[in-house]
Amino acid sequence: KRMMAAVGNHVAKLHRTKIGQYTMPENLKEGEWCWLYPQDLQLLSKSVDAPLV
C-alpha cells in the first residue's frame, strides 16, 4: 500500500494469493488458515533460501 501511495495511487484492500513459490488454496477465505504439508514447507523454504529445521 505504501509503495503505491508513494506514486500517487490508493490501494483499499490487498489479497495475498502466493507466498514465494507457494500458492495458497483458492477456497481459503479471509481469516481462515490451512495446514501446511511437507511439500508446502519445501516451497516456502526455497523462497527465503533457508533450510528447514
N, C-alpha and C positions, 0 to 999 in steps of 0.2 A: 504494500500500500504506500509506503513512504517513497519507494523508488518511482512509482507512478506519479505521486504528488509532486515530486521534485521536478517533473517535466510538465506539470500543469494538468494532469489527469486525476480524476477522482475514482476510487475503487470502493464500492459499497460493500462487497462481500467476496471472499475468496473461497474456493473449494479445492482441496488437495485431492488429486486422483493418483498421484505417483510420488514415491519417495525413492530417489535414485533409480535403480532398475526394478524395484518392487512396485507393481501396480496394485492398488487397493481394490477389493471386491466392489463391483458396480452396485450391488444391493446393500452396501453398508451405508446406513443413514447417519445424518449428523448426530453426534454424541454417542454413537454406538462404537463398539470395539469388536475385534475378532482375534482369535488365536493365531499366532504365527507358527508355521511349521518349519522344520529344519531347512527346507529349500528356500523359504522366505527369508530366514535369517542369513543364509549364504548370500542372497542378493543384496540385502542391506549391508552386510559386511564388506562386499565388494565396492559398494557406493562410497564408503568412507575409507577404504583401503586399510581396514583394521581386522586383525584375526578375531575369530570367535573365542571366547574364554569359557 
